[in-house]
């Protein structure tokens, strides 16, 4: 199981390469576009196959759009492969109302280890992180980046204690996504966002992408 502790991040993500401002302002966005173009064909092939499987299971839209907060607080619709039952929001509310321990877990982590909304196939998609593949469209149109903070839901803004999140585009992968995310609270995500902001270079992004491959193959997605 390949996850990385706070100490591991401090040691492994030392800022190297271009000055932060040069990469952030002039190189990161073109890099995102080039990266998406290079992987477009295999990603489209995989997404087409997976979306067909999801549709055949319940004849519902295989994609899920959710409002997330992006650069400078702008709200956009993030696209994912649907991993939950169609009435997921109603099911969550009723489940939390009848399960105090689950509500406490949700309030602290903003996620559940045993989420009743997730379908069996959806659980596989999440563990393999394949449900995230459609977000490369969000990257292509400039709403997200390949590497950055985990996209925040609109109703989570008031729970977030930091500010560095809002200075960069949220990413498909990033420091928190390849960290001990299963044991960190939602509020602790701010630490990873600040750490990324202070180490934002081309070299850092390449390291994150390389570590993401390891995390994906170890099946630690949530």
C-alpha positions in Angstrom: 0.0 0.0 0.0 1.8 3.1 -1.2 0.8 6.2 0.7 2.9 9.1 1.9 3.2 10.6 5.4 3.6 14.3 6.2 7.3 13.7 6.8 7.6 11.9 3.5 6.1 14.9 1.7 8.5 17.3 3.3 11.5 15.1 2.3 10.3 14.0 -1.1 8.8 17.2 -2.5 11.6 19.7 -2.0 11.2 22.6 -4.5 13.6 22.2 -7.4 13.8 23.5 -11.0 12.2 26.7 -12.2 11.2 29.5 -10.0 7.7 29.0 -8.7 6.2 32.0 -10.4 7.6 31.1 -13.8 6.2 27.6 -13.8 2.9 28.7 -12.3 2.3 31.6 -14.6 3.7 30.4 -17.9 4.3 26.7 -18.1 1.8 24.8 -15.9 -1.3 25.5 -18.1 0.4 24.6 -21.5 1.8 21.4 -19.7 -1.7 20.5 -18.7 -3.0 20.9 -22.3 -0.1 18.9 -23.7 -0.6 16.1 -21.1 -4.3 15.8 -22.0 -3.6 15.6 -25.7 -1.0 12.9 -25.3 -3.3 10.6 -23.2 -6.5 11.5 -25.0 -6.9 8.3 -27.1 -6.4 5.7 -24.3 -8.4 7.7 -21.8 -11.4 8.1 -24.3 -11.2 4.4 -25.0 -11.3 3.4 -21.3 -14.0 5.9 -20.4 -16.2 4.8 -23.3 -16.0 1.2 -22.2 -16.6 1.9 -18.5 -19.5 4.3 -19.2 -21.2 1.6 -21.3 -21.0 -0.9 -18.4 -22.4 1.7 -15.9 -25.3 2.5 -18.3 -26.2 -1.2 -18.9 -26.4 -1.8 -15.1 -29.3 0.6 -14.5 -30.0 2.5 -17.8 -29.1 5.8 -16.1 -26.6 8.5 -17.1 -23.1 7.0 -16.5 -21.6 10.4 -15.8 -22.0 12.6 -12.7 -21.7 16.3 -12.7 -21.0 18.0 -9.3 -20.4 21.7 -8.5 -16.8 22.2 -7.2 -14.8 25.3 -6.3 -11.9 26.2 -8.5 -9.3 28.9 -9.0 -10.1 32.1 -7.1 -13.3 30.6 -5.8 -15.0 30.1 -9.2 -17.6 27.3 -9.3 -17.5 24.8 -12.1 -19.1 21.4 -12.8 -16.6 18.5 -12.3 -17.4 15.4 -14.3 -16.9 11.9 -13.0 -18.0 8.4 -13.9 -21.0 7.7 -11.7 -20.1 5.4 -8.8 -23.3 5.8 -6.8 -26.9 4.8 -6.9 -29.2 7.4 -8.7 -30.8 8.7 -5.5 -27.5 9.1 -3.7 -28.1 12.5 -2.0 -31.4 11.4 -0.5 -29.9 8.1 0.7 -27.0 9.9 2.4 -29.3 12.2 4.3 -31.4 9.4 5.6 -28.4 7.2 6.4 -26.7 10.0 8.5 -29.9 10.8 10.3 -30.2 7.2 11.5 -26.5 6.5 12.1 -24.8 8.9 14.6 -21.4 7.3 14.2 -21.5 7.7 10.4 -22.6 11.3 10.8 -19.6 12.0 13.1 -17.3 10.4 10.5 -18.9 12.5 7.7 -18.6 15.7 9.7 -14.9 15.0 10.4 -13.7 13.6 7.1 -16.4 14.6 4.6 -16.4 11.0 3.4 -17.4 7.5 4.7 -15.4 4.4 4.8 -18.5 2.3 4.3 -20.6 4.5 2.1 -24.0 2.9 1.3 -24.5 5.0 -1.8 -21.6 3.4 -3.7 -22.4 0.5 -6.1 -20.2 -2.6 -6.2 -18.9 -1.6 -9.6 -18.5 2.0 -8.3 -16.4 0.7 -5.5 -14.0 -0.9 -8.0 -13.9 2.4 -10.0 -13.0 4.3 -6.9 -10.3 2.0 -5.7 -8.7 2.1 -9.1 -9.4 5.8 -9.5 -10.8 5.2 -12.9 -13.9 7.2 -12.0 -11.6 10.3 -12.2 -10.7 9.9 -15.8 -13.4 12.2 -17.2 -11.9 15.0 -15.3 -9.3 15.4 -18.0 -12.0 17.3 -19.8 -12.1 19.7 -16.9 -8.3 20.0 -17.3 -8.6 20.6 -21.0 -11.1 23.5 -20.7 -9.0 25.1 -17.9 -11.2 24.4 -14.9 -8.7 22.0 -13.3 -5.1 21.0 -13.6 -3.4 17.6 -13.8 -1.8 18.3 -10.4 -3.3 20.5 -7.7 -5.5 20.5 -4.5 -8.4 18.0 -4.3 -11.5 19.8 -5.8 -13.6 21.1 -3.0 -17.4 20.9 -2.9 -19.3 24.2 -2.6 -20.7 23.4 0.8 -17.3 22.6 2.2 -15.9 26.1 1.7 -16.9 27.2 5.2 -15.2 24.1 6.7 -11.9 24.8 5.0 -9.4 26.7 7.3 -6.8 27.7 4.7 -6.5 30.0 1.7 -3.8 28.5 -0.6 -6.4 26.3 -2.2 -7.9 29.2 -4.0 -4.6 30.4 -5.7 -4.3 27.4 -8.0 -6.5 25.2 -10.1 -7.7 22.0 -8.3 -6.1 18.9 -9.6 -7.0 15.3 -10.6 -4.0 14.3 -8.5 -2.0 16.1 -5.9 -0.3 16.1 -2.5 -3.5 15.0 -0.6 -4.6 12.5 -3.2 -1.3 10.6 -2.8 -1.1 11.1 0.9 -2.5 9.3 4.0 -5.9 10.6 2.9 -7.8 7.8 4.5 -6.7 8.9 8.0 -6.6 12.7 7.6 -9.5 15.1 8.4 -11.0 17.4 5.9 -9.5 20.4 7.7 -6.0 18.8 7.4 -6.2 19.0 3.7 -5.3 22.7 4.0 -1.8 21.6 5.2 -1.2 19.7 2.0 -2.5 22.6 -0.1 -0.2 25.0 1.5 2.7 22.6 1.1 2.0 22.2 -2.6 1.6 25.9 -3.1 5.1 26.5 -1.6 6.7 23.8 -3.7 4.9 24.4 -7.0 7.5 23.6 -9.7 7.6 21.5 -12.8 9.7 19.0 -10.9 7.2 18.8 -8.1 4.3 18.1 -10.6 6.3 15.3 -12.3 7.0 13.7 -8.9 3.3 13.8 -8.0 2.3 12.2 -11.3 4.9 9.5 -10.9 3.7 8.8 -7.3 0.1 8.8 -8.6 0.8 5.8 -10.8 2.0 3.9 -7.7 -1.1 4.8 -5.7 -3.4 3.8 -8.6 -1.9 0.4 -9.0 -2.0 -0.2 -5.2 -5.7 0.4 -5.3 -5.9 3.0 -2.5 -8.5 5.2 -4.1 -11.6 6.2 -2.0 
